[in-house]
Amino acid sequence: MSLRTDVLDAVIEGHLGKGLIVTRQALIQLFSDIAETYTGVFLSNSEMTTGVSSPTYEHFTQRVGVGTYRIHPQALLDRMIERGLA
């Protein structure tokens, strides 16, 4: 599994975010077993518009404020389908 998958699962299960909105700090706290140098930049590197400089990331977030990102609904739906939830 990847951090992307873990993040989407955490949002689906209600462990991360408020609706589609996720903060950088909440991500760092939830995944404290992963280096903050990775989790701290994960959401911004996954951003659909400015994250294009990070070609290894699947882009599925939209920045809505400083340290605050919106998970794209299609990414959540795709993960729910993968899990057999939709």
Gaussian input, Z-matrix of N, CA and C with variables (Angstrom, degrees):
# hf/3-21g

backbone

0 1
 N
 C     1     B1
 C     2     B2     1     A1
 N     3     B3     2     A2     1     D1
 C     4     B4     3     A3     2     D2
 C     5     B5     4     A4     3     D3
 N     6     B6     5     A5     4     D4
 C     7     B7     6     A6     5     D5
 C     8     B8     7     A7     6     D6
 N     9     B9     8     A8     7     D7
 C    10    B10     9     A9     8     D8
 C    11    B11    10    A10     9     D9
 N    12    B12    11    A11    10    D10
 C    13    B13    12    A12    11    D11
 C    14    B14    13    A13    12    D12
 N    15    B15    14    A14    13    D13
 C    16    B16    15    A15    14    D14
 C    17    B17    16    A16    15    D15
 N    18    B18    17    A17    16    D16
 C    19    B19    18    A18    17    D17
 C    20    B20    19    A19    18    D18
 N    21    B21    20    A20    19    D19
 C    22    B22    21    A21    20    D20
 C    23    B23    22    A22    21    D21
 N    24    B24    23    A23    22    D22
 C    25    B25    24    A24    23    D23
 C    26    B26    25    A25    24    D24
 N    27    B27    26    A26    25    D25
 C    28    B28    27    A27    26    D26
 C    29    B29    28    A28    27    D27
 N    30    B30    29    A29    28    D28
 C    31    B31    30    A30    29    D29
 C    32    B32    31    A31    30    D30
 N    33    B33    32    A32    31    D31
 C    34    B34    33    A33    32    D32
 C    35    B35    34    A34    33    D33
 N    36    B36    35    A35    34    D34
 C    37    B37    36    A36    35    D35
 C    38    B38    37    A37    36    D36
 N    39    B39    38    A38    37    D37
 C    40    B40    39    A39    38    D38
 C    41    B41    40    A40    39    D39
 N    42    B42    41    A41    40    D40
 C    43    B43    42    A42    41    D41
 C    44    B44    43    A43    42    D42
 N    45    B45    44    A44    43    D43
 C    46    B46    45    A45    44    D44
 C    47    B47    46    A46    45    D45
 N    48    B48    47    A47    46    D46
 C    49    B49    48    A48    47    D47
 C    50    B50    49    A49    48    D48
 N    51    B51    50    A50    49    D49
 C    52    B52    51    A51    50    D50
 C    53    B53    52    A52    51    D51
 N    54    B54    53    A53    52    D52
 C    55    B55    54    A54    53    D53
 C    56    B56    55    A55    54    D54
 N    57    B57    56    A56    55    D55
 C    58    B58    57    A57    56    D56
 C    59    B59    58    A58    57    D57
 N    60    B60    59    A59    58    D58
 C    61    B61    60    A60    59    D59
 C    62    B62    61    A61    60    D60
 N    63    B63    62    A62    61    D61
 C    64    B64    63    A63    62    D62
 C    65    B65    64    A64    63    D63
 N    66    B66    65    A65    64    D64
 C    67    B67    66    A66    65    D65
 C    68    B68    67    A67    66    D66
 N    69    B69    68    A68    67    D67
 C    70    B70    69    A69    68    D68
 C    71    B71    70    A70    69    D69
 N    72    B72    71    A71    70    D70
 C    73    B73    72    A72    71    D71
 C    74    B74    73    A73    72    D72
 N    75    B75    74    A74    73    D73
 C    76    B76    75    A75    74    D74
 C    77    B77    76    A76    75    D75
 N    78    B78    77    A77    76    D76
 C    79    B79    78    A78    77    D77
 C    80    B80    79    A79    78    D78
 N    81    B81    80    A80    79    D79
 C    82    B82    81    A81    80    D80
 C    83    B83    82    A82    81    D81
 N    84    B84    83    A83    82    D82
 C    85    B85    84    A84    83    D83
 C    86    B86    85    A85    84    D84
 N    87    B87    86    A86    85    D85
 C    88    B88    87    A87    86    D86
 C    89    B89    88    A88    87    D87
 N    90    B90    89    A89    88    D88
 C    91    B91    90    A90    89    D89
 C    92    B92    91    A91    90    D90
 N    93    B93    92    A92    91    D91
 C    94    B94    93    A93    92    D92
 C    95    B95    94    A94    93    D93
 N    96    B96    95    A95    94    D94
 C    97    B97    96    A96    95    D95
 C    98    B98    97    A97    96    D96
 N    99    B99    98    A98    97    D97
 C   100   B100    99    A99    98    D98
 C   101   B101   100   A100    99    D99
 N   102   B102   101   A101   100   D100
 C   103   B103   102   A102   101   D101
 C   104   B104   103   A103   102   D102
 N   105   B105   104   A104   103   D103
 C   106   B106   105   A105   104   D104
 C   107   B107   106   A106   105   D105
 N   108   B108   107   A107   106   D106
 C   109   B109   108   A108   107   D107
 C   110   B110   109   A109   108   D108
 N   111   B111   110   A110   109   D109
 C   112   B112   111   A111   110   D110
 C   113   B113   112   A112   111   D111
 N   114   B114   113   A113   112   D112
 C   115   B115   114   A114   113   D113
 C   116   B116   115   A115   114   D114
 N   117   B117   116   A116   115   D115
 C   118   B118   117   A117   116   D116
 C   119   B119   118   A118   117   D117
 N   120   B120   119   A119   118   D118
 C   121   B121   120   A120   119   D119
 C   122   B122   121   A121   120   D120
 N   123   B123   122   A122   121   D121
 C   124   B124   123   A123   122   D122
 C   125   B125   124   A124   123   D123
 N   126   B126   125   A125   124   D124
 C   127   B127   126   A126   125   D125
 C   128   B128   127   A127   126   D126
 N   129   B129   128   A128   127   D127
 C   130   B130   129   A129   128   D128
 C   131   B131   130   A130   129   D129
 N   132   B132   131   A131   130   D130
 C   133   B133   132   A132   131   D131
 C   134   B134   133   A133   132   D132
 N   135   B135   134   A134   133   D133
 C   136   B136   135   A135   134   D134
 C   137   B137   136   A136   135   D135
 N   138   B138   137   A137   136   D136
 C   139   B139   138   A138   137   D137
 C   140   B140   139   A139   138   D138
 N   141   B141   140   A140   139   D139
 C   142   B142   141   A141   140   D140
 C   143   B143   142   A142   141   D141
 N   144   B144   143   A143   142   D142
 C   145   B145   144   A144   143   D143
 C   146   B146   145   A145   144   D144
 N   147   B147   146   A146   145   D145
 C   148   B148   147   A147   146   D146
 C   149   B149   148   A148   147   D147
 N   150   B150   149   A149   148   D148
 C   151   B151   150   A150   149   D149
 C   152   B152   151   A151   150   D150
 N   153   B153   152   A152   151   D151
 C   154   B154   153   A153   152   D152
 C   155   B155   154   A154   153   D153
 N   156   B156   155   A155   154   D154
 C   157   B157   156   A156   155   D155
 C   158   B158   157   A157   156   D156
 N   159   B159   158   A158   157   D157
 C   160   B160   159   A159   158   D158
 C   161   B161   160   A160   159   D159
 N   162   B162   161   A161   160   D160
 C   163   B163   162   A162   161   D161
 C   164   B164   163   A163   162   D162
 N   165   B165   164   A164   163   D163
 C   166   B166   165   A165   164   D164
 C   167   B167   166   A166   165   D165
 N   168   B168   167   A167   166   D166
 C   169   B169   168   A168   167   D167
 C   170   B170   169   A169   168   D168
 N   171   B171   170   A170   169   D169
 C   172   B172   171   A171   170   D170
 C   173   B173   172   A172   171   D171
 N   174   B174   173   A173   172   D172
 C   175   B175   174   A174   173   D173
 C   176   B176   175   A175   174   D174
 N   177   B177   176   A176   175   D175
 C   178   B178   177   A177   176   D176
 C   179   B179   178   A178   177   D177
 N   180   B180   179   A179   178   D178
 C   181   B181   180   A180   179   D179
 C   182   B182   181   A181   180   D180
 N   183   B183   182   A182   181   D181
 C   184   B184   183   A183   182   D182
 C   185   B185   184   A184   183   D183
 N   186   B186   185   A185   184   D184
 C   187   B187   186   A186   185   D185
 C   188   B188   187   A187   186   D186
 N   189   B189   188   A188   187   D187
 C   190   B190   189   A189   188   D188
 C   191   B191   190   A190   189   D189
 N   192   B192   191   A191   190   D190
 C   193   B193   192   A192   191   D191
 C   194   B194   193   A193   192   D192
 N   195   B195   194   A194   193   D193
 C   196   B196   195   A195   194   D194
 C   197   B197   196   A196   195   D195
 N   198   B198   197   A197   196   D196
 C   199   B199   198   A198   197   D197
 C   200   B200   199   A199   198   D198
 N   201   B201   200   A200   199   D199
 C   202   B202   201   A201   200   D200
 C   203   B203   202   A202   201   D201
 N   204   B204   203   A203   202   D202
 C   205   B205   204   A204   203   D203
 C   206   B206   205   A205   204   D204
 N   207   B207   206   A206   205   D205
 C   208   B208   207   A207   206   D206
 C   209   B209   208   A208   207   D207
 N   210   B210   209   A209   208   D208
 C   211   B211   210   A210   209   D209
 C   212   B212   211   A211   210   D210
 N   213   B213   212   A212   211   D211
 C   214   B214   213   A213   212   D212
 C   215   B215   214   A214   213   D213
 N   216   B216   215   A215   214   D214
 C   217   B217   216   A216   215   D215
 C   218   B218   217   A217   216   D216
 N   219   B219   218   A218   217   D217
 C   220   B220   219   A219   218   D218
 C   221   B221   220   A220   219   D219
 N   222   B222   221   A221   220   D220
 C   223   B223   222   A222   221   D221
 C   224   B224   223   A223   222   D222
 N   225   B225   224   A224   223   D223
 C   226   B226   225   A225   224   D224
 C   227   B227   226   A226   225   D225
 N   228   B228   227   A227   226   D226
 C   229   B229   228   A228   227   D227
 C   230   B230   229   A229   228   D228
 N   231   B231   230   A230   229   D229
 C   232   B232   231   A231   230   D230
 C   233   B233   232   A232   231   D231
 N   234   B234   233   A233   232   D232
 C   235   B235   234   A234   233   D233
 C   236   B236   235   A235   234   D234
 N   237   B237   236   A236   235   D235
 C   238   B238   237   A237   236   D236
 C   239   B239   238   A238   237   D237
 N   240   B240   239   A239   238   D238
 C   241   B241   240   A240   239   D239
 C   242   B242   241   A241   240   D240
 N   243   B243   242   A242   241   D241
 C   244   B244   243   A243   242   D242
 C   245   B245   244   A244   243   D243
 N   246   B246   245   A245   244   D244
 C   247   B247   246   A246   245   D245
 C   248   B248   247   A247   246   D246
 N   249   B249   248   A248   247   D247
 C   250   B250   249   A249   248   D248
 C   251   B251   250   A250   249   D249
 N   252   B252   251   A251   250   D250
 C   253   B253   252   A252   251   D251
 C   254   B254   253   A253   252   D252
 N   255   B255   254   A254   253   D253
 C   256   B256   255   A255   254   D254
 C   257   B257   256   A256   255   D255

   B1=1.4454
   B2=1.5278
   B3=1.2898
   B4=1.4573
   B5=1.5287
   B6=1.3156
   B7=1.4674
   B8=1.5217
   B9=1.3201
   B10=1.4729
   B11=1.5328
   B12=1.3033
   B13=1.4631
   B14=1.5266
   B15=1.3290
   B16=1.4694
   B17=1.5302
   B18=1.3334
   B19=1.4639
   B20=1.5270
   B21=1.3165
   B22=1.4654
   B23=1.5217
   B24=1.3332
   B25=1.4619
   B26=1.5308
   B27=1.3282
   B28=1.4620
   B29=1.5270
   B30=1.3265
   B31=1.4656
   B32=1.5301
   B33=1.3184
   B34=1.4715
   B35=1.5257
   B36=1.3193
   B37=1.4670
   B38=1.5301
   B39=1.3286
   B40=1.4585
   B41=1.5169
   B42=1.3347
   B43=1.4571
   B44=1.5268
   B45=1.3213
   B46=1.4551
   B47=1.5161
   B48=1.3039
   B49=1.4524
   B50=1.5128
   B51=1.3249
   B52=1.4624
   B53=1.5103
   B54=1.3112
   B55=1.4611
   B56=1.5160
   B57=1.3041
   B58=1.4625
   B59=1.5208
   B60=1.3189
   B61=1.4633
   B62=1.5307
   B63=1.3308
   B64=1.4589
   B65=1.5289
   B66=1.3240
   B67=1.4616
   B68=1.5251
   B69=1.3083
   B70=1.4549
   B71=1.5246
   B72=1.3236
   B73=1.4656
   B74=1.5228
   B75=1.3254
   B76=1.4630
   B77=1.5284
   B78=1.3131
   B79=1.4647
   B80=1.5265
   B81=1.3266
   B82=1.4671
   B83=1.5300
   B84=1.3223
   B85=1.4675
   B86=1.5251
   B87=1.3253
   B88=1.4622
   B89=1.5224
   B90=1.3121
   B91=1.4619
   B92=1.5282
   B93=1.3239
   B94=1.4668
   B95=1.5225
   B96=1.3180
   B97=1.4571
   B98=1.5323
   B99=1.3305
   B100=1.4635
   B101=1.5262
   B102=1.3116
   B103=1.4694
   B104=1.5246
   B105=1.3351
   B106=1.4592
   B107=1.5283
   B108=1.3149
   B109=1.4708
   B110=1.5289
   B111=1.3183
   B112=1.4721
   B113=1.5259
   B114=1.3256
   B115=1.4672
   B116=1.5236
   B117=1.3345
   B118=1.4586
   B119=1.5110
   B120=1.3137
   B121=1.4722
   B122=1.5258
   B123=1.3219
   B124=1.4606
   B125=1.5213
   B126=1.3215
   B127=1.4669
   B128=1.5277
   B129=1.3270
   B130=1.4649
   B131=1.5289
   B132=1.3214
   B133=1.4620
   B134=1.5230
   B135=1.3215
   B136=1.4728
   B137=1.5220
   B138=1.3323
   B139=1.4644
   B140=1.5294
   B141=1.2996
   B142=1.4630
   B143=1.5260
   B144=1.3198
   B145=1.4636
   B146=1.5183
   B147=1.3223
   B148=1.4683
   B149=1.5185
   B150=1.3038
   B151=1.4600
   B152=1.5127
   B153=1.3056
   B154=1.4628
   B155=1.5244
   B156=1.3182
   B157=1.4568
   B158=1.5264
   B159=1.3268
   B160=1.4612
   B161=1.5236
   B162=1.3268
   B163=1.4633
   B164=1.5240
   B165=1.3300
   B166=1.4554
   B167=1.5249
   B168=1.3146
   B169=1.4545
   B170=1.5255
   B171=1.3366
   B172=1.4556
   B173=1.5252
   B174=1.2952
   B175=1.4605
   B176=1.5253
   B177=1.3392
   B178=1.4677
   B179=1.5210
   B180=1.3409
   B181=1.4596
   B182=1.5241
   B183=1.3256
   B184=1.4628
   B185=1.5242
   B186=1.3158
   B187=1.4650
   B188=1.5206
   B189=1.3339
   B190=1.4620
   B191=1.5178
   B192=1.3208
   B193=1.4574
   B194=1.5154
   B195=1.3056
   B196=1.4556
   B197=1.5327
   B198=1.3173
   B199=1.4645
   B200=1.5126
   B201=1.3212
   B202=1.4638
   B203=1.5241
   B204=1.3343
   B205=1.4592
   B206=1.5129
   B207=1.3059
   B208=1.4624
   B209=1.5207
   B210=1.3113
   B211=1.4570
   B212=1.5225
   B213=1.3152
   B214=1.4618
   B215=1.5338
   B216=1.3400
   B217=1.4620
   B218=1.5271
   B219=1.3242
   B220=1.4664
   B221=1.5268
   B222=1.3236
   B223=1.4689
   B224=1.5268
   B225=1.3295
   B226=1.4611
   B227=1.5215
   B228=1.3164
   B229=1.4614
   B230=1.5236
   B231=1.3286
   B232=1.4687
   B233=1.5263
   B234=1.3395
   B235=1.4693
   B236=1.5194
   B237=1.3304
   B238=1.4623
   B239=1.5203
   B240=1.3109
   B241=1.4640
   B242=1.5195
   B243=1.3336
   B244=1.4687
   B245=1.5242
   B246=1.3165
   B247=1.4586
   B248=1.5239
   B249=1.3109
   B250=1.4556
   B251=1.5193
   B252=1.3363
   B253=1.4607
   B254=1.5217
   B255=1.3086
   B256=1.4720
   B257=1.5056
   A1=109.46
   A2=114.35
   A3=120.76
   A4=109.36
   A5=115.56
   A6=118.95
   A7=109.68
   A8=117.38
   A9=120.29
   A10=109.84
   A11=116.44
   A12=121.30
   A13=110.32
   A14=116.10
   A15=120.10
   A16=111.60
   A17=116.97
   A18=121.19
   A19=109.95
   A20=117.09
   A21=120.05
   A22=110.82
   A23=117.44
   A24=120.57
   A25=110.98
   A26=116.97
   A27=120.67
   A28=111.31
   A29=117.22
   A30=120.59
   A31=109.69
   A32=116.91
   A33=121.31
   A34=110.51
   A35=116.86
   A36=121.46
   A37=113.34
   A38=116.78
   A39=120.40
   A40=114.84
   A41=118.10
   A42=121.66
   A43=112.62
   A44=116.04
   A45=121.00
   A46=109.38
   A47=115.54
   A48=120.77
   A49=114.13
   A50=112.58
   A51=122.34
   A52=105.42
   A53=115.90
   A54=119.47
   A55=108.68
   A56=116.13
   A57=121.23
   A58=112.56
   A59=118.04
   A60=122.14
   A61=111.03
   A62=114.71
   A63=122.08
   A64=108.36
   A65=116.33
   A66=119.13
   A67=110.10
   A68=113.75
   A69=121.43
   A70=109.76
   A71=116.88
   A72=121.15
   A73=111.86
   A74=117.96
   A75=121.12
   A76=110.58
   A77=116.66
   A78=120.98
   A79=110.17
   A80=116.49
   A81=121.29
   A82=110.03
   A83=117.10
   A84=121.06
   A85=111.94
   A86=117.18
   A87=120.20
   A88=111.42
   A89=116.60
   A90=120.90
   A91=110.40
   A92=115.73
   A93=121.27
   A94=112.86
   A95=117.43
   A96=120.68
   A97=112.36
   A98=116.71
   A99=122.67
   A100=107.71
   A101=116.35
   A102=121.19
   A103=111.52
   A104=115.68
   A105=120.92
   A106=111.62
   A107=117.13
   A108=119.36
   A109=110.67
   A110=116.96
   A111=121.55
   A112=110.90
   A113=117.35
   A114=119.91
   A115=111.67
   A116=117.00
   A117=120.83
   A118=114.53
   A119=116.83
   A120=120.34
   A121=112.59
   A122=116.44
   A123=120.17
   A124=113.59
   A125=117.83
   A126=120.76
   A127=111.29
   A128=116.87
   A129=118.73
   A130=111.43
   A131=117.71
   A132=120.07
   A133=112.11
   A134=116.40
   A135=121.26
   A136=112.56
   A137=115.96
   A138=120.60
   A139=111.12
   A140=115.41
   A141=122.12
   A142=113.00
   A143=118.26
   A144=119.18
   A145=113.24
   A146=117.86
   A147=119.00
   A148=112.72
   A149=117.82
   A150=120.59
   A151=113.84
   A152=117.44
   A153=120.07
   A154=112.41
   A155=117.93
   A156=120.01
   A157=111.30
   A158=116.93
   A159=122.40
   A160=108.84
   A161=117.32
   A162=120.68
   A163=114.79
   A164=119.16
   A165=119.80
   A166=112.63
   A167=118.09
   A168=122.01
   A169=110.10
   A170=115.01
   A171=118.94
   A172=105.96
   A173=116.49
   A174=121.84
   A175=110.74
   A176=114.51
   A177=119.29
   A178=113.22
   A179=118.25
   A180=120.55
   A181=110.62
   A182=114.42
   A183=122.02
   A184=106.73
   A185=116.83
   A186=120.62
   A187=109.46
   A188=115.17
   A189=120.29
   A190=111.65
   A191=117.24
   A192=122.31
   A193=109.01
   A194=116.21
   A195=120.54
   A196=109.30
   A197=116.26
   A198=120.93
   A199=114.70
   A200=117.87
   A201=122.41
   A202=109.31
   A203=115.42
   A204=120.94
   A205=110.70
   A206=114.96
   A207=122.88
   A208=107.31
   A209=116.53
   A210=121.16
   A211=107.45
   A212=116.71
   A213=119.51
   A214=108.97
   A215=117.42
   A216=120.73
   A217=113.41
   A218=117.79
   A219=119.82
   A220=111.05
   A221=117.17
   A222=120.52
   A223=110.15
   A224=116.51
   A225=120.17
   A226=111.34
   A227=116.98
   A228=120.71
   A229=110.63
   A230=116.69
   A231=120.06
   A232=110.96
   A233=117.06
   A234=120.31
   A235=110.85
   A236=117.77
   A237=120.19
   A238=110.62
   A239=117.62
   A240=121.10
   A241=110.26
   A242=117.07
   A243=120.85
   A244=111.28
   A245=116.19
   A246=121.84
   A247=112.84
   A248=117.95
   A249=121.63
   A250=113.44
   A251=116.43
   A252=121.21
   A253=113.34
   A254=115.98
   A255=119.41
   A256=109.96
   D1=157.81
   D2=-179.69
   D3=-112.48
   D4=165.69
   D5=176.03
   D6=-61.97
   D7=-35.97
   D8=178.22
   D9=-57.16
   D10=-48.43
   D11=179.98
   D12=-62.74
   D13=-43.52
   D14=179.28
   D15=-62.80
   D16=-39.82
   D17=178.24
   D18=-64.48
   D19=-47.74
   D20=179.69
   D21=-61.19
   D22=-43.07
   D23=178.22
   D24=-61.89
   D25=-41.25
   D26=179.90
   D27=-64.15
   D28=-37.91
   D29=177.36
   D30=-68.03
   D31=-45.49
   D32=179.68
   D33=-59.23
   D34=-41.73
   D35=-176.47
   D36=-83.35
   D37=-3.40
   D38=177.23
   D39=82.51
   D40=14.08
   D41=179.60
   D42=-87.83
   D43=-13.87
   D44=-176.18
   D45=-140.94
   D46=134.64
   D47=174.16
   D48=83.91
   D49=171.57
   D50=173.81
   D51=-122.35
   D52=101.74
   D53=-171.81
   D54=68.72
   D55=-123.57
   D56=-179.97
   D57=-93.77
   D58=-3.31
   D59=-174.98
   D60=-92.76
   D61=126.43
   D62=-178.49
   D63=-127.88
   D64=138.15
   D65=176.49
   D66=-102.55
   D67=153.20
   D68=177.95
   D69=-58.56
   D70=-44.48
   D71=-177.63
   D72=-64.06
   D73=-40.79
   D74=179.03
   D75=-64.68
   D76=-38.21
   D77=178.16
   D78=-64.17
   D79=-45.47
   D80=179.01
   D81=-60.35
   D82=-43.52
   D83=-178.50
   D84=-67.14
   D85=-43.99
   D86=-177.92
   D87=-65.90
   D88=-38.86
   D89=-178.05
   D90=-106.62
   D91=50.12
   D92=-176.54
   D93=-66.28
   D94=-15.64
   D95=177.93
   D96=-79.51
   D97=-7.48
   D98=177.91
   D99=-106.12
   D100=143.00
   D101=-177.27
   D102=-54.76
   D103=133.00
   D104=179.57
   D105=-63.39
   D106=-24.52
   D107=176.76
   D108=-63.54
   D109=-23.33
   D110=177.16
   D111=-94.10
   D112=-52.10
   D113=-176.96
   D114=-66.86
   D115=-28.73
   D116=-178.94
   D117=-66.97
   D118=-24.22
   D119=-179.24
   D120=-112.50
   D121=-1.44
   D122=-173.97
   D123=-58.83
   D124=-48.89
   D125=-177.19
   D126=-65.03
   D127=-43.28
   D128=-179.58
   D129=-68.12
   D130=-37.05
   D131=177.60
   D132=-70.36
   D133=-20.22
   D134=178.76
   D135=-91.64
   D136=1.64
   D137=-176.79
   D138=-65.48
   D139=138.43
   D140=-174.39
   D141=-70.55
   D142=-30.92
   D143=-175.48
   D144=-99.81
   D145=-44.52
   D146=-177.14
   D147=-102.32
   D148=-11.01
   D149=-178.69
   D150=-79.75
   D151=5.31
   D152=-176.42
   D153=-65.22
   D154=-14.64
   D155=176.78
   D156=-78.14
   D157=-3.14
   D158=177.66
   D159=-113.15
   D160=82.69
   D161=-172.39
   D162=-66.81
   D163=-17.81
   D164=-178.77
   D165=-85.02
   D166=-8.37
   D167=-179.63
   D168=-94.00
   D169=141.15
   D170=170.35
   D171=-83.88
   D172=126.27
   D173=-172.81
   D174=-87.83
   D175=114.99
   D176=-175.84
   D177=-144.37
   D178=11.79
   D179=178.77
   D180=-120.12
   D181=159.25
   D182=174.93
   D183=-131.09
   D184=127.79
   D185=179.85
   D186=-73.47
   D187=130.88
   D188=178.32
   D189=-117.41
   D190=-7.80
   D191=178.66
   D192=-179.08
   D193=179.09
   D194=179.61
   D195=-63.73
   D196=115.83
   D197=179.15
   D198=71.75
   D199=11.29
   D200=-177.47
   D201=-124.92
   D202=131.15
   D203=-175.24
   D204=-134.72
   D205=152.02
   D206=176.08
   D207=-105.87
   D208=128.45
   D209=174.91
   D210=-78.42
   D211=130.69
   D212=-179.33
   D213=-65.97
   D214=130.41
   D215=-176.74
   D216=-57.74
   D217=-33.05
   D218=-179.17
   D219=-65.77
   D220=-35.42
   D221=177.52
   D222=-63.74
   D223=-41.37
   D224=177.44
   D225=-66.01
   D226=-43.75
   D227=179.56
   D228=-62.38
   D229=-44.41
   D230=178.84
   D231=-59.45
   D232=-42.23
   D233=179.30
   D234=-68.02
   D235=-38.19
   D236=177.58
   D237=-63.49
   D238=-38.52
   D239=176.98
   D240=-65.05
   D241=-43.50
   D242=177.27
   D243=-56.81
   D244=-37.92
   D245=-178.52
   D246=-84.91
   D247=-3.86
   D248=-179.13
   D249=75.91
   D250=25.28
   D251=-178.75
   D252=-96.07
   D253=-10.28
   D254=-178.12
   D255=-134.77

